[in-house]
Amino acid sequence: MIVKFQETVLNKIKQIPKGKVTTYGAIALELTGSVRAARAVGQAVAKNPYPITIPCHRVVRTDGDVGGYCFGVDKKIELLRAEGIEITGGQVLNFERVLFLFKKQKRENSPLLYLYRSCSCLILCCLIQHRYQGQPYGTFCRLWQLYRDWLVIIVE
């Protein structure tokens, strides 16, 4: 039995073109206006009664990890590779390039995108400056990763 929310999620998944992926958070944002419903989206995707017809293998985690699949992660990776998506170590390569966002989510000139670009440049400058001063490189790599994780939540 398919409930209304699950049906809506599965209809959104049908819109993802071949060779593209989207995230659970992007679907949640499209349907509810918040990424907080990402887990509910994940549950709806997990109960997909037609996993090949409705391409739930095109939905991945926000960090680019392929996530789970009813036929196993290896099968999900195989299906994504067959569509031309490169995957290494369970992560989608060139994630930003293959990421599909629904029309109202595209924000080429949004203030958040401007903030992302500004902060990215600032953190990169700090990274270079501290690298030359002999500071631990790993500290700034961790800072960069935390920043990217935070920003993905805000932008999505």
Secondary structure as the mmCIF struct_conf table of DSSP 4:
data_model
#
loop_
_struct_conf.conf_type_id
_struct_conf.id
_struct_conf.beg_label_comp_id
_struct_conf.beg_label_asym_id
_struct_conf.beg_label_seq_id
_struct_conf.end_label_comp_id
_struct_conf.end_label_asym_id
_struct_conf.end_label_seq_id
HELX_RH_AL_P HELX_RH_AL_P1 LYS A 4 LYS A 14
TURN_TY1_P TURN_TY1_P1 GLN A 15 GLN A 15
BEND BEND1 ILE A 16 ILE A 16
HELX_LH_PP_P HELX_LH_PP_P1 PRO A 17 PRO A 17
TURN_TY1_P TURN_TY1_P2 LYS A 18 GLY A 19
STRN STRN1 VAL A 21 VAL A 21
STRN STRN2 THR A 22 THR A 23
HELX_RH_AL_P HELX_RH_AL_P2 TYR A 24 THR A 32
BEND BEND2 GLY A 33 SER A 34
HELX_RH_3T_P HELX_RH_3T_P1 VAL A 35 ALA A 37
HELX_RH_AL_P HELX_RH_AL_P3 ALA A 38 ALA A 46
TURN_TY1_P TURN_TY1_P3 LYS A 47 LYS A 47
BEND BEND3 PRO A 49 PRO A 49
TURN_TY1_P TURN_TY1_P4 PRO A 51 PRO A 55
HELX_RH_3T_P HELX_RH_3T_P2 CYS A 56 ARG A 58
STRN STRN3 VAL A 59 VAL A 60
TURN_TY1_P TURN_TY1_P5 THR A 62 ASP A 63
BEND BEND4 GLY A 64 GLY A 64
STRN STRN4 ASP A 65 ASP A 65
TURN_TY1_P TURN_TY1_P6 CYS A 70 PHE A 71
HELX_RH_AL_P HELX_RH_AL_P4 VAL A 73 ALA A 82
TURN_TY1_P TURN_TY1_P7 GLU A 83 GLY A 84
STRN STRN5 ILE A 87 THR A 88
TURN_TY1_P TURN_TY1_P8 GLY A 89 GLY A 90
STRN STRN6 GLN A 91 VAL A 92
TURN_TY1_P TURN_TY1_P9 LEU A 93 ASN A 94
HELX_RH_AL_P HELX_RH_AL_P5 PHE A 95 VAL A 98
STRN STRN7 LEU A 99 LEU A 99
HELX_RH_3T_P HELX_RH_3T_P3 LYS A 103 GLN A 105
TURN_TY1_P TURN_TY1_P10 GLU A 108 ASN A 109
HELX_RH_AL_P HELX_RH_AL_P6 PRO A 111 TYR A 132
TURN_TY1_P TURN_TY1_P11 GLN A 133 GLY A 134
HELX_RH_AL_P HELX_RH_AL_P7 TYR A 137 VAL A 155
#
